[in-house]
Amino acid sequence: RMESLTAIRALKQKSGFCLLREEDQTRQTIPTLRSFERRARWFLYTPWLARILRLFIAPSVARNAAAALLLRPLVERGACTYRLHILEKPAI
């Protein structure tokens, strides 16, 4: 599930966690997203093979193929980012 950065920061503050470090990992994810995109194209543009594979994979995997096809362009255009948040719960 995608959340806005503002909502995540508010949730961290509300939960009592302290932010130790936050890093933008978006650029590092692009090669993986390209790999996902290639696999999704193969799955979505080979209908006969997709029909066969659907017999063996969960429906959620098939639905994720469409997301994998769209995610790289969205990330490269700045519509979404990948962030690393390292949090600490203060001792009581």
PDB file of N, CA, C and O in Angstrom:
ATOM      1  N   ARG A   1       0.835  -1.173   0.000  1.00  0.00           N
ATOM      2  CA  ARG A   1       0.000   0.000   0.000  1.00  0.00           C
ATOM      3  C   ARG A   1       0.882   1.238   0.000  1.00  0.00           C
ATOM      4  O   ARG A   1       1.854   1.317   0.751  1.00  0.00           O
ATOM      5  N   MET A   2       0.544   2.193  -0.835  1.00  0.00           N
ATOM      6  CA  MET A   2       1.315   3.433  -0.902  1.00  0.00           C
ATOM      7  C   MET A   2       0.715   4.463   0.051  1.00  0.00           C
ATOM      8  O   MET A   2      -0.503   4.587   0.180  1.00  0.00           O
ATOM      9  N   GLU A   3       1.583   5.176   0.697  1.00  0.00           N
ATOM     10  CA  GLU A   3       1.177   6.251   1.608  1.00  0.00           C
ATOM     11  C   GLU A   3       1.939   7.503   1.232  1.00  0.00           C
ATOM     12  O   GLU A   3       3.026   7.435   0.658  1.00  0.00           O
ATOM     13  N   SER A   4       1.360   8.649   1.560  1.00  0.00           N
ATOM     14  CA  SER A   4       2.085   9.895   1.334  1.00  0.00           C
ATOM     15  C   SER A   4       3.165  10.024   2.403  1.00  0.00           C
ATOM     16  O   SER A   4       3.021   9.510   3.512  1.00  0.00           O
ATOM     17  N   LEU A   5       4.232  10.707   2.059  1.00  0.00           N
ATOM     18  CA  LEU A   5       5.333  10.904   2.998  1.00  0.00           C
ATOM     19  C   LEU A   5       4.866  11.674   4.227  1.00  0.00           C
ATOM     20  O   LEU A   5       5.326  11.409   5.338  1.00  0.00           O
ATOM     21  N   THR A   6       3.970  12.610   4.038  1.00  0.00           N
ATOM     22  CA  THR A   6       3.414  13.384   5.154  1.00  0.00           C
ATOM     23  C   THR A   6       2.655  12.460   6.110  1.00  0.00           C
ATOM     24  O   THR A   6       2.790  12.583   7.327  1.00  0.00           O
ATOM     25  N   ALA A   7       1.866  11.546   5.572  1.00  0.00           N
ATOM     26  CA  ALA A   7       1.103  10.616   6.412  1.00  0.00           C
ATOM     27  C   ALA A   7       2.031   9.683   7.178  1.00  0.00           C
ATOM     28  O   ALA A   7       1.773   9.371   8.341  1.00  0.00           O
ATOM     29  N   ILE A   8       3.092   9.241   6.549  1.00  0.00           N
ATOM     30  CA  ILE A   8       4.048   8.356   7.223  1.00  0.00           C
ATOM     31  C   ILE A   8       4.745   9.104   8.352  1.00  0.00           C
ATOM     32  O   ILE A   8       4.897   8.565   9.448  1.00  0.00           O
ATOM     33  N   ARG A   9       5.162  10.317   8.102  1.00  0.00           N
ATOM     34  CA  ARG A   9       5.817  11.106   9.157  1.00  0.00           C
ATOM     35  C   ARG A   9       4.882  11.364  10.329  1.00  0.00           C
ATOM     36  O   ARG A   9       5.300  11.321  11.486  1.00  0.00           O
ATOM     37  N   ALA A  10       3.618  11.632  10.029  1.00  0.00           N
ATOM     38  CA  ALA A  10       2.642  11.855  11.101  1.00  0.00           C
ATOM     39  C   ALA A  10       2.424  10.576  11.904  1.00  0.00           C
ATOM     40  O   ALA A  10       2.311  10.631  13.128  1.00  0.00           O
ATOM     41  N   LEU A  11       2.364   9.440  11.241  1.00  0.00           N
ATOM     42  CA  LEU A  11       2.182   8.160  11.924  1.00  0.00           C
ATOM     43  C   LEU A  11       3.374   7.843  12.818  1.00  0.00           C
ATOM     44  O   LEU A  11       3.198   7.345  13.930  1.00  0.00           O
ATOM     45  N   LYS A  12       4.590   8.128  12.342  1.00  0.00           N
ATOM     46  CA  LYS A  12       5.784   7.904  13.159  1.00  0.00           C
ATOM     47  C   LYS A  12       5.715   8.743  14.429  1.00  0.00           C
ATOM     48  O   LYS A  12       5.982   8.257  15.528  1.00  0.00           O
ATOM     49  N   GLN A  13       5.357   9.995  14.259  1.00  0.00           N
ATOM     50  CA  GLN A  13       5.301  10.902  15.411  1.00  0.00           C
ATOM     51  C   GLN A  13       4.217  10.456  16.397  1.00  0.00           C
ATOM     52  O   GLN A  13       4.436  10.464  17.608  1.00  0.00           O
ATOM     53  N   LYS A  14       3.067  10.074  15.883  1.00  0.00           N
ATOM     54  CA  LYS A  14       1.947   9.640  16.719  1.00  0.00           C
ATOM     55  C   LYS A  14       2.282   8.370  17.497  1.00  0.00           C
ATOM     56  O   LYS A  14       1.846   8.207  18.637  1.00  0.00           O
ATOM     57  N   SER A  15       3.052   7.473  16.888  1.00  0.00           N
ATOM     58  CA  SER A  15       3.371   6.202  17.524  1.00  0.00           C
ATOM     59  C   SER A  15       4.485   6.313  18.557  1.00  0.00           C
ATOM     60  O   SER A  15       4.735   5.364  19.300  1.00  0.00           O
ATOM     61  N   GLY A  16       5.150   7.446  18.613  1.00  0.00           N
ATOM     62  CA  GLY A  16       6.194   7.646  19.608  1.00  0.00           C
ATOM     63  C   GLY A  16       7.582   7.228  19.170  1.00  0.00           C
ATOM     64  O   GLY A  16       8.515   7.244  19.972  1.00  0.00           O
ATOM     65  N   PHE A  17       7.732   6.855  17.916  1.00  0.00           N
ATOM     66  CA  PHE A  17       9.049   6.486  17.419  1.00  0.00           C
ATOM     67  C   PHE A  17       9.882   7.725  17.139  1.00  0.00           C
ATOM     68  O   PHE A  17       9.351   8.779  16.788  1.00  0.00           O
ATOM     69  N   CYS A  18      11.183   7.588  17.297  1.00  0.00           N
ATOM     70  CA  CYS A  18      12.121   8.661  16.938  1.00  0.00           C
ATOM     71  C   CYS A  18      12.784   8.270  15.616  1.00  0.00           C
ATOM     72  O   CYS A  18      13.203   7.128  15.433  1.00  0.00           O
ATOM     73  N   LEU A  19      12.868   9.213  14.722  1.00  0.00           N
ATOM     74  CA  LEU A  19      13.503   8.969  13.430  1.00  0.00           C
ATOM     75  C   LEU A  19      15.012   9.084  13.597  1.00  0.00           C
ATOM     76  O   LEU A  19      15.528  10.146  13.946  1.00  0.00           O
ATOM     77  N   LEU A  20      15.714   7.984  13.344  1.00  0.00           N
ATOM     78  CA  LEU A  20      17.173   7.998  13.398  1.00  0.00           C
ATOM     79  C   LEU A  20      17.767   8.390  12.052  1.00  0.00           C
ATOM     80  O   LEU A  20      18.750   9.129  11.984  1.00  0.00           O
ATOM     81  N   ARG A  21      17.152   7.881  10.970  1.00  0.00           N
ATOM     82  CA  ARG A  21      17.667   8.192   9.636  1.00  0.00           C
ATOM     83  C   ARG A  21      16.579   7.976   8.603  1.00  0.00           C
ATOM     84  O   ARG A  21      15.776   7.049   8.712  1.00  0.00           O
ATOM     85  N   GLU A  22      16.563   8.834   7.608  1.00  0.00           N
ATOM     86  CA  GLU A  22      15.656   8.687   6.465  1.00  0.00           C
ATOM     87  C   GLU A  22      16.472   8.891   5.197  1.00  0.00           C
ATOM     88  O   GLU A  22      17.169   9.895   5.051  1.00  0.00           O
ATOM     89  N   GLU A  23      16.379   7.930   4.281  1.00  0.00           N
ATOM     90  CA  GLU A  23      17.126   8.015   3.031  1.00  0.00           C
ATOM     91  C   GLU A  23      16.201   7.775   1.851  1.00  0.00           C
ATOM     92  O   GLU A  23      15.302   6.935   1.908  1.00  0.00           O
ATOM     93  N   ASP A  24      16.431   8.515   0.794  1.00  0.00           N
ATOM     94  CA  ASP A  24      15.705   8.285  -0.457  1.00  0.00           C
ATOM     95  C   ASP A  24      16.449   7.190  -1.218  1.00  0.00           C
ATOM     96  O   ASP A  24      17.594   7.386  -1.628  1.00  0.00           O
ATOM     97  N   GLN A  25      15.812   6.053  -1.405  1.00  0.00           N
ATOM     98  CA  GLN A  25      16.410   4.903  -2.082  1.00  0.00           C
ATOM     99  C   GLN A  25      15.879   4.734  -3.511  1.00  0.00           C
ATOM    100  O   GLN A  25      16.085   3.690  -4.131  1.00  0.00           O
ATOM    101  N   THR A  26      15.210   5.742  -4.021  1.00  0.00           N
ATOM    102  CA  THR A  26      14.523   5.635  -5.308  1.00  0.00           C
ATOM    103  C   THR A  26      15.475   5.250  -6.441  1.00  0.00           C
ATOM    104  O   THR A  26      15.181   4.330  -7.205  1.00  0.00           O
ATOM    105  N   ARG A  27      16.591   5.929  -6.557  1.00  0.00           N
ATOM    106  CA  ARG A  27      17.511   5.647  -7.676  1.00  0.00           C
ATOM    107  C   ARG A  27      18.036   4.220  -7.635  1.00  0.00           C
ATOM    108  O   ARG A  27      18.273   3.610  -8.677  1.00  0.00           O
ATOM    109  N   GLN A  28      18.219   3.685  -6.425  1.00  0.00           N
ATOM    110  CA  GLN A  28      18.743   2.331  -6.292  1.00  0.00           C
ATOM    111  C   GLN A  28      17.714   1.270  -6.698  1.00  0.00           C
ATOM    112  O   GLN A  28      18.085   0.128  -6.973  1.00  0.00           O
ATOM    113  N   THR A  29      16.442   1.630  -6.737  1.00  0.00           N
ATOM    114  CA  THR A  29      15.403   0.645  -7.076  1.00  0.00           C
ATOM    115  C   THR A  29      15.153   0.524  -8.580  1.00  0.00           C
ATOM    116  O   THR A  29      14.525  -0.438  -9.022  1.00  0.00           O
ATOM    117  N   ILE A  30      15.632   1.477  -9.364  1.00  0.00           N
ATOM    118  CA  ILE A  30      15.335   1.492 -10.805  1.00  0.00           C
ATOM    119  C   ILE A  30      15.761   0.197 -11.510  1.00  0.00           C
ATOM    120  O   ILE A  30      14.972  -0.328 -12.295  1.00  0.00           O
ATOM    121  N   PRO A  31      16.967  -0.348 -11.275  1.00  0.00           N
ATOM    122  CA  PRO A  31      17.315  -1.610 -11.962  1.00  0.00           C
ATOM    123  C   PRO A  31      16.354  -2.755 -11.630  1.00  0.00           C
ATOM    124  O   PRO A  31      16.003  -3.541 -12.509  1.00  0.00           O
ATOM    125  N   THR A  32      15.935  -2.852 -10.389  1.00  0.00           N
ATOM    126  CA  THR A  32      14.983  -3.898 -10.003  1.00  0.00           C
ATOM    127  C   THR A  32      13.633  -3.669 -10.659  1.00  0.00           C
ATOM    128  O   THR A  32      12.994  -4.618 -11.115  1.00  0.00           O
ATOM    129  N   LEU A  33      13.196  -2.421 -10.710  1.00  0.00           N
ATOM    130  CA  LEU A  33      11.921  -2.112 -11.348  1.00  0.00           C
ATOM    131  C   LEU A  33      11.958  -2.430 -12.840  1.00  0.00           C
ATOM    132  O   LEU A  33      10.958  -2.874 -13.404  1.00  0.00           O
ATOM    133  N   ARG A  34      13.100  -2.205 -13.479  1.00  0.00           N
ATOM    134  CA  ARG A  34      13.246  -2.576 -14.898  1.00  0.00           C
ATOM    135  C   ARG A  34      13.119  -4.086 -15.082  1.00  0.00           C
ATOM    136  O   ARG A  34      12.504  -4.558 -16.037  1.00  0.00           O
ATOM    137  N   SER A  35      13.708  -4.832 -14.157  1.00  0.00           N
ATOM    138  CA  SER A  35      13.609  -6.289 -14.214  1.00  0.00           C
ATOM    139  C   SER A  35      12.155  -6.744 -14.048  1.00  0.00           C
ATOM    140  O   SER A  35      11.685  -7.615 -14.779  1.00  0.00           O
ATOM    141  N   PHE A  36      11.453  -6.151 -13.086  1.00  0.00           N
ATOM    142  CA  PHE A  36      10.034  -6.467 -12.891  1.00  0.00           C
ATOM    143  C   PHE A  36       9.230  -6.135 -14.145  1.00  0.00           C
ATOM    144  O   PHE A  36       8.336  -6.882 -14.542  1.00  0.00           O
ATOM    145  N   GLU A  37       9.565  -5.002 -14.759  1.00  0.00           N
ATOM    146  CA  GLU A  37       8.849  -4.558 -15.958  1.00  0.00           C
ATOM    147  C   GLU A  37       9.042  -5.548 -17.109  1.00  0.00           C
ATOM    148  O   GLU A  37       8.091  -5.876 -17.819  1.00  0.00           O
ATOM    149  N   ARG A  38      10.273  -6.020 -17.289  1.00  0.00           N
ATOM    150  CA  ARG A  38      10.541  -7.006 -18.354  1.00  0.00           C
ATOM    151  C   ARG A  38       9.737  -8.282 -18.132  1.00  0.00           C
ATOM    152  O   ARG A  38       9.153  -8.827 -19.069  1.00  0.00           O
ATOM    153  N   ARG A  39       9.709  -8.751 -16.899  1.00  0.00           N
ATOM    154  CA  ARG A  39       8.949  -9.965 -16.587  1.00  0.00           C
ATOM    155  C   ARG A  39       7.458  -9.749 -16.782  1.00  0.00           C
ATOM    156  O   ARG A  39       6.756 -10.634 -17.271  1.00  0.00           O
ATOM    157  N   ALA A  40       6.973  -8.574 -16.402  1.00  0.00           N
ATOM    158  CA  ALA A  40       5.546  -8.280 -16.562  1.00  0.00           C
ATOM    159  C   ALA A  40       5.174  -8.225 -18.041  1.00  0.00           C
ATOM    160  O   ALA A  40       4.120  -8.730 -18.429  1.00  0.00           O
ATOM    161  N   ARG A  41       6.024  -7.619 -18.870  1.00  0.00           N
ATOM    162  CA  ARG A  41       5.755  -7.584 -20.317  1.00  0.00           C
ATOM    163  C   ARG A  41       5.668  -8.999 -20.880  1.00  0.00           C
ATOM    164  O   ARG A  41       4.767  -9.323 -21.653  1.00  0.00           O
ATOM    165  N   TRP A  42       6.608  -9.818 -20.482  1.00  0.00           N
ATOM    166  CA  TRP A  42       6.632 -11.205 -20.943  1.00  0.00           C
ATOM    167  C   TRP A  42       5.335 -11.907 -20.554  1.00  0.00           C
ATOM    168  O   TRP A  42       4.750 -12.632 -21.360  1.00  0.00           O
ATOM    169  N   PHE A  43       4.886 -11.690 -19.317  1.00  0.00           N
ATOM    170  CA  PHE A  43       3.662 -12.325 -18.831  1.00  0.00           C
ATOM    171  C   PHE A  43       2.423 -11.768 -19.537  1.00  0.00           C
ATOM    172  O   PHE A  43       1.564 -12.529 -19.981  1.00  0.00           O
ATOM    173  N   LEU A  44       2.335 -10.443 -19.638  1.00  0.00           N
ATOM    174  CA  LEU A  44       1.131  -9.814 -20.176  1.00  0.00           C
ATOM    175  C   LEU A  44       1.023  -9.894 -21.696  1.00  0.00           C
ATOM    176  O   LEU A  44      -0.083  -9.908 -22.236  1.00  0.00           O
ATOM    177  N   TYR A  45       2.161  -9.945 -22.391  1.00  0.00           N
ATOM    178  CA  TYR A  45       2.122  -9.949 -23.845  1.00  0.00           C
ATOM    179  C   TYR A  45       2.277 -11.337 -24.465  1.00  0.00           C
ATOM    180  O   TYR A  45       2.446 -11.468 -25.677  1.00  0.00           O
ATOM    181  N   THR A  46       2.218 -12.356 -23.635  1.00  0.00           N
ATOM    182  CA  THR A  46       2.222 -13.731 -24.112  1.00  0.00           C
ATOM    183  C   THR A  46       0.978 -14.398 -23.536  1.00  0.00           C
ATOM    184  O   THR A  46       1.078 -15.170 -22.583  1.00  0.00           O
ATOM    185  N   PRO A  47      -0.194 -14.108 -24.103  1.00  0.00           N
ATOM    186  CA  PRO A  47      -1.451 -14.555 -23.493  1.00  0.00           C
ATOM    187  C   PRO A  47      -1.567 -16.062 -23.286  1.00  0.00           C
ATOM    188  O   PRO A  47      -2.088 -16.501 -22.260  1.00  0.00           O
ATOM    189  N   TRP A  48      -1.097 -16.851 -24.227  1.00  0.00           N
ATOM    190  CA  TRP A  48      -1.222 -18.298 -24.070  1.00  0.00           C
ATOM    191  C   TRP A  48      -0.420 -18.793 -22.882  1.00  0.00           C
ATOM    192  O   TRP A  48      -0.855 -19.686 -22.154  1.00  0.00           O
ATOM    193  N   LEU A  49       0.761 -18.203 -22.688  1.00  0.00           N
ATOM    194  CA  LEU A  49       1.590 -18.589 -21.554  1.00  0.00           C
ATOM    195  C   LEU A  49       0.990 -18.084 -20.243  1.00  0.00           C
ATOM    196  O   LEU A  49       1.043 -18.774 -19.225  1.00  0.00           O
ATOM    197  N   ALA A  50       0.425 -16.891 -20.268  1.00  0.00           N
ATOM    198  CA  ALA A  50      -0.216 -16.340 -19.078  1.00  0.00           C
ATOM    199  C   ALA A  50      -1.369 -17.230 -18.627  1.00  0.00           C
ATOM    200  O   ALA A  50      -1.555 -17.446 -17.429  1.00  0.00           O
ATOM    201  N   ARG A  51      -2.136 -17.743 -19.569  1.00  0.00           N
ATOM    202  CA  ARG A  51      -3.256 -18.640 -19.227  1.00  0.00           C
ATOM    203  C   ARG A  51      -2.749 -19.899 -18.531  1.00  0.00           C
ATOM    204  O   ARG A  51      -3.350 -20.370 -17.565  1.00  0.00           O
ATOM    205  N   ILE A  52      -1.665 -20.427 -19.018  1.00  0.00           N
ATOM    206  CA  ILE A  52      -1.096 -21.628 -18.404  1.00  0.00           C
ATOM    207  C   ILE A  52      -0.560 -21.312 -17.003  1.00  0.00           C
ATOM    208  O   ILE A  52      -0.823 -22.044 -16.049  1.00  0.00           O
ATOM    209  N   LEU A  53       0.188 -20.220 -16.894  1.00  0.00           N
ATOM    210  CA  LEU A  53       0.773 -19.868 -15.601  1.00  0.00           C
ATOM    211  C   LEU A  53      -0.287 -19.563 -14.551  1.00  0.00           C
ATOM    212  O   LEU A  53      -0.081 -19.835 -13.369  1.00  0.00           O
ATOM    213  N   ARG A  54      -1.409 -19.004 -14.965  1.00  0.00           N
ATOM    214  CA  ARG A  54      -2.472 -18.692 -14.010  1.00  0.00           C
ATOM    215  C   ARG A  54      -3.022 -19.932 -13.317  1.00  0.00           C
ATOM    216  O   ARG A  54      -3.625 -19.830 -12.248  1.00  0.00           O
ATOM    217  N   LEU A  55      -2.822 -21.085 -13.910  1.00  0.00           N
ATOM    218  CA  LEU A  55      -3.247 -22.331 -13.267  1.00  0.00           C
ATOM    219  C   LEU A  55      -2.384 -22.652 -12.045  1.00  0.00           C
ATOM    220  O   LEU A  55      -2.806 -23.388 -11.153  1.00  0.00           O
ATOM    221  N   PHE A  56      -1.168 -22.090 -12.015  1.00  0.00           N
ATOM    222  CA  PHE A  56      -0.205 -22.447 -10.970  1.00  0.00           C
ATOM    223  C   PHE A  56       0.141 -21.310 -10.008  1.00  0.00           C
ATOM    224  O   PHE A  56       0.762 -21.550  -8.973  1.00  0.00           O
ATOM    225  N   ILE A  57      -0.249 -20.083 -10.332  1.00  0.00           N
ATOM    226  CA  ILE A  57       0.109 -18.951  -9.471  1.00  0.00           C
ATOM    227  C   ILE A  57      -1.133 -18.335  -8.842  1.00  0.00           C
ATOM    228  O   ILE A  57      -2.250 -18.499  -9.334  1.00  0.00           O
ATOM    229  N   ALA A  58      -0.914 -17.636  -7.763  1.00  0.00           N
ATOM    230  CA  ALA A  58      -2.016 -16.971  -7.065  1.00  0.00           C
ATOM    231  C   ALA A  58      -2.537 -15.808  -7.910  1.00  0.00           C
ATOM    232  O   ALA A  58      -1.767 -15.192  -8.646  1.00  0.00           O
ATOM    233  N   PRO A  59      -3.836 -15.499  -7.814  1.00  0.00           N
ATOM    234  CA  PRO A  59      -4.401 -14.375  -8.572  1.00  0.00           C
ATOM    235  C   PRO A  59      -3.698 -13.044  -8.275  1.00  0.00           C
ATOM    236  O   PRO A  59      -3.587 -12.191  -9.155  1.00  0.00           O
ATOM    237  N   SER A  60      -3.228 -12.871  -7.047  1.00  0.00           N
ATOM    238  CA  SER A  60      -2.550 -11.618  -6.706  1.00  0.00           C
ATOM    239  C   SER A  60      -1.262 -11.438  -7.503  1.00  0.00           C
ATOM    240  O   SER A  60      -0.879 -10.309  -7.809  1.00  0.00           O
ATOM    241  N   VAL A  61      -0.595 -12.528  -7.841  1.00  0.00           N
ATOM    242  CA  VAL A  61       0.630 -12.443  -8.645  1.00  0.00           C
ATOM    243  C   VAL A  61       0.300 -11.936 -10.038  1.00  0.00           C
ATOM    244  O   VAL A  61       1.014 -11.090 -10.575  1.00  0.00           O
ATOM    245  N   ALA A  62      -0.761 -12.437 -10.622  1.00  0.00           N
ATOM    246  CA  ALA A  62      -1.173 -11.986 -11.953  1.00  0.00           C
ATOM    247  C   ALA A  62      -1.555 -10.504 -11.926  1.00  0.00           C
ATOM    248  O   ALA A  62      -1.214  -9.761 -12.846  1.00  0.00           O
ATOM    249  N   ARG A  63      -2.254 -10.076 -10.886  1.00  0.00           N
ATOM    250  CA  ARG A  63      -2.636  -8.654 -10.785  1.00  0.00           C
ATOM    251  C   ARG A  63      -1.408  -7.762 -10.614  1.00  0.00           C
ATOM    252  O   ARG A  63      -1.388  -6.631 -11.100  1.00  0.00           O
ATOM    253  N   ASN A  64      -0.393  -8.264  -9.929  1.00  0.00           N
ATOM    254  CA  ASN A  64       0.819  -7.478  -9.728  1.00  0.00           C
ATOM    255  C   ASN A  64       1.587  -7.240 -11.016  1.00  0.00           C
ATOM    256  O   ASN A  64       2.418  -6.333 -11.074  1.00  0.00           O
ATOM    257  N   ALA A  65       1.332  -8.027 -12.041  1.00  0.00           N
ATOM    258  CA  ALA A  65       2.022  -7.833 -13.317  1.00  0.00           C
ATOM    259  C   ALA A  65       1.704  -6.462 -13.896  1.00  0.00           C
ATOM    260  O   ALA A  65       2.590  -5.802 -14.440  1.00  0.00           O
ATOM    261  N   ALA A  66       0.462  -6.026 -13.788  1.00  0.00           N
ATOM    262  CA  ALA A  66       0.096  -4.698 -14.306  1.00  0.00           C
ATOM    263  C   ALA A  66       0.805  -3.606 -13.517  1.00  0.00           C
ATOM    264  O   ALA A  66       1.279  -2.628 -14.096  1.00  0.00           O
ATOM    265  N   ALA A  67       0.880  -3.765 -12.215  1.00  0.00           N
ATOM    266  CA  ALA A  67       1.581  -2.769 -11.394  1.00  0.00           C
ATOM    267  C   ALA A  67       3.060  -2.728 -11.737  1.00  0.00           C
ATOM    268  O   ALA A  67       3.652  -1.651 -11.805  1.00  0.00           O
ATOM    269  N   ALA A  68       3.664  -3.895 -11.954  1.00  0.00           N
ATOM    270  CA  ALA A  68       5.086  -3.951 -12.300  1.00  0.00           C
ATOM    271  C   ALA A  68       5.365  -3.262 -13.629  1.00  0.00           C
ATOM    272  O   ALA A  68       6.440  -2.694 -13.824  1.00  0.00           O
ATOM    273  N   LEU A  69       4.416  -3.310 -14.529  1.00  0.00           N
ATOM    274  CA  LEU A  69       4.573  -2.680 -15.831  1.00  0.00           C
ATOM    275  C   LEU A  69       4.553  -1.149 -15.713  1.00  0.00           C
ATOM    276  O   LEU A  69       5.218  -0.456 -16.483  1.00  0.00           O
ATOM    277  N   LEU A  70       3.805  -0.642 -14.768  1.00  0.00           N
ATOM    278  CA  LEU A  70       3.634   0.812 -14.631  1.00  0.00           C
ATOM    279  C   LEU A  70       4.565   1.471 -13.626  1.00  0.00           C
ATOM    280  O   LEU A  70       4.776   2.682 -13.689  1.00  0.00           O
ATOM    281  N   LEU A  71       5.124   0.707 -12.707  1.00  0.00           N
ATOM    282  CA  LEU A  71       5.836   1.311 -11.585  1.00  0.00           C
ATOM    283  C   LEU A  71       7.102   2.057 -11.983  1.00  0.00           C
ATOM    284  O   LEU A  71       7.324   3.167 -11.500  1.00  0.00           O
ATOM    285  N   ARG A  72       7.938   1.492 -12.841  1.00  0.00           N
ATOM    286  CA  ARG A  72       9.177   2.163 -13.221  1.00  0.00           C
ATOM    287  C   ARG A  72       8.949   3.548 -13.828  1.00  0.00           C
ATOM    288  O   ARG A  72       9.606   4.506 -13.418  1.00  0.00           O
ATOM    289  N   PRO A  73       8.026   3.681 -14.802  1.00  0.00           N
ATOM    290  CA  PRO A  73       7.792   5.031 -15.330  1.00  0.00           C
ATOM    291  C   PRO A  73       7.277   6.009 -14.261  1.00  0.00           C
ATOM    292  O   PRO A  73       7.635   7.186 -14.270  1.00  0.00           O
ATOM    293  N   LEU A  74       6.451   5.522 -13.359  1.00  0.00           N
ATOM    294  CA  LEU A  74       5.949   6.404 -12.295  1.00  0.00           C
ATOM    295  C   LEU A  74       7.071   6.864 -11.378  1.00  0.00           C
ATOM    296  O   LEU A  74       7.119   8.031 -10.988  1.00  0.00           O
ATOM    297  N   VAL A  75       7.964   5.964 -11.037  1.00  0.00           N
ATOM    298  CA  VAL A  75       9.085   6.317 -10.164  1.00  0.00           C
ATOM    299  C   VAL A  75      10.036   7.270 -10.881  1.00  0.00           C
ATOM    300  O   VAL A  75      10.494   8.247 -10.289  1.00  0.00           O
ATOM    301  N   GLU A  76      10.337   6.995 -12.144  1.00  0.00           N
ATOM    302  CA  GLU A  76      11.261   7.863 -12.887  1.00  0.00           C
ATOM    303  C   GLU A  76      10.700   9.267 -13.101  1.00  0.00           C
ATOM    304  O   GLU A  76      11.462  10.225 -13.237  1.00  0.00           O
ATOM    305  N   ARG A  77       9.396   9.394 -13.132  1.00  0.00           N
ATOM    306  CA  ARG A  77       8.776  10.715 -13.297  1.00  0.00           C
ATOM    307  C   ARG A  77       8.495  11.408 -11.960  1.00  0.00           C
ATOM    308  O   ARG A  77       7.948  12.511 -11.931  1.00  0.00           O
ATOM    309  N   GLY A  78       8.868  10.761 -10.861  1.00  0.00           N
ATOM    310  CA  GLY A  78       8.725  11.384  -9.548  1.00  0.00           C
ATOM    311  C   GLY A  78       7.347  11.248  -8.916  1.00  0.00           C
ATOM    312  O   GLY A  78       7.056  11.930  -7.933  1.00  0.00           O
ATOM    313  N   ALA A  79       6.497  10.390  -9.453  1.00  0.00           N
ATOM    314  CA  ALA A  79       5.160  10.223  -8.882  1.00  0.00           C
ATOM    315  C   ALA A  79       5.203   9.465  -7.560  1.00  0.00           C
ATOM    316  O   ALA A  79       4.319   9.633  -6.719  1.00  0.00           O
ATOM    317  N   CYS A  80       6.223   8.632  -7.371  1.00  0.00           N
ATOM    318  CA  CYS A  80       6.381   7.936  -6.094  1.00  0.00           C
ATOM    319  C   CYS A  80       7.873   7.706  -5.847  1.00  0.00           C
ATOM    320  O   CYS A  80       8.686   7.735  -6.771  1.00  0.00           O
ATOM    321  N   THR A  81       8.203   7.479  -4.594  1.00  0.00           N
ATOM    322  CA  THR A  81       9.588   7.265  -4.192  1.00  0.00           C
ATOM    323  C   THR A  81       9.676   6.050  -3.279  1.00  0.00           C
ATOM    324  O   THR A  81       8.672   5.572  -2.751  1.00  0.00           O
ATOM    325  N   TYR A  82      10.888   5.570  -3.109  1.00  0.00           N
ATOM    326  CA  TYR A  82      11.175   4.523  -2.135  1.00  0.00           C
ATOM    327  C   TYR A  82      12.055   5.148  -1.067  1.00  0.00           C
ATOM    328  O   TYR A  82      13.105   5.717  -1.367  1.00  0.00           O
ATOM    329  N   ARG A  83      11.624   5.040   0.166  1.00  0.00           N
ATOM    330  CA  ARG A  83      12.354   5.645   1.278  1.00  0.00           C
ATOM    331  C   ARG A  83      12.702   4.601   2.324  1.00  0.00           C
ATOM    332  O   ARG A  83      11.924   3.686   2.593  1.00  0.00           O
ATOM    333  N   LEU A  84      13.871   4.751   2.906  1.00  0.00           N
ATOM    334  CA  LEU A  84      14.293   3.936   4.026  1.00  0.00           C
ATOM    335  C   LEU A  84      14.130   4.781   5.280  1.00  0.00           C
ATOM    336  O   LEU A  84      14.669   5.885   5.363  1.00  0.00           O
ATOM    337  N   HIS A  85      13.391   4.267   6.252  1.00  0.00           N
ATOM    338  CA  HIS A  85      13.179   4.957   7.520  1.00  0.00           C
ATOM    339  C   HIS A  85      13.715   4.052   8.628  1.00  0.00           C
ATOM    340  O   HIS A  85      13.251   2.925   8.799  1.00  0.00           O
ATOM    341  N   ILE A  86      14.674   4.544   9.360  1.00  0.00           N
ATOM    342  CA  ILE A  86      15.184   3.797  10.506  1.00  0.00           C
ATOM    343  C   ILE A  86      14.668   4.502  11.752  1.00  0.00           C
ATOM    344  O   ILE A  86      14.970   5.668  12.003  1.00  0.00           O
ATOM    345  N   LEU A  87      13.884   3.762  12.520  1.00  0.00           N
ATOM    346  CA  LEU A  87      13.191   4.325  13.662  1.00  0.00           C
ATOM    347  C   LEU A  87      13.667   3.652  14.952  1.00  0.00           C
ATOM    348  O   LEU A  87      14.218   2.551  14.942  1.00  0.00           O
ATOM    349  N   GLU A  88      13.434   4.350  16.045  1.00  0.00           N
ATOM    350  CA  GLU A  88      13.745   3.802  17.353  1.00  0.00           C
ATOM    351  C   GLU A  88      12.619   4.121  18.304  1.00  0.00           C
ATOM    352  O   GLU A  88      12.144   5.256  18.358  1.00  0.00           O
ATOM    353  N   LYS A  89      12.191   3.125  19.055  1.00  0.00           N
ATOM    354  CA  LYS A  89      11.157   3.332  20.065  1.00  0.00           C
ATOM    355  C   LYS A  89      11.881   3.650  21.372  1.00  0.00           C
ATOM    356  O   LYS A  89      12.638   2.820  21.877  1.00  0.00           O
ATOM    357  N   PRO A  90      11.655   4.845  21.925  1.00  0.00           N
ATOM    358  CA  PRO A  90      12.338   5.211  23.173  1.00  0.00           C
ATOM    359  C   PRO A  90      11.960   4.253  24.306  1.00  0.00           C
ATOM    360  O   PRO A  90      10.823   3.787  24.385  1.00  0.00           O
ATOM    361  N   ALA A  91      12.922   3.969  25.173  1.00  0.00           N
ATOM    362  CA  ALA A  91      12.663   3.111  26.324  1.00  0.00           C
ATOM    363  C   ALA A  91      11.723   3.818  27.281  1.00  0.00           C
ATOM    364  O   ALA A  91      11.768   5.038  27.443  1.00  0.00           O
ATOM    365  N   ILE A  92      10.879   3.031  27.907  1.00  0.00           N
ATOM    366  CA  ILE A  92       9.893   3.613  28.838  1.00  0.00           C
ATOM    367  C   ILE A  92      10.495   3.816  30.200  1.00  0.00           C
ATOM    368  O   ILE A  92       9.818   4.294  31.109  1.00  0.00           O
TER     369      ILE A  92
END
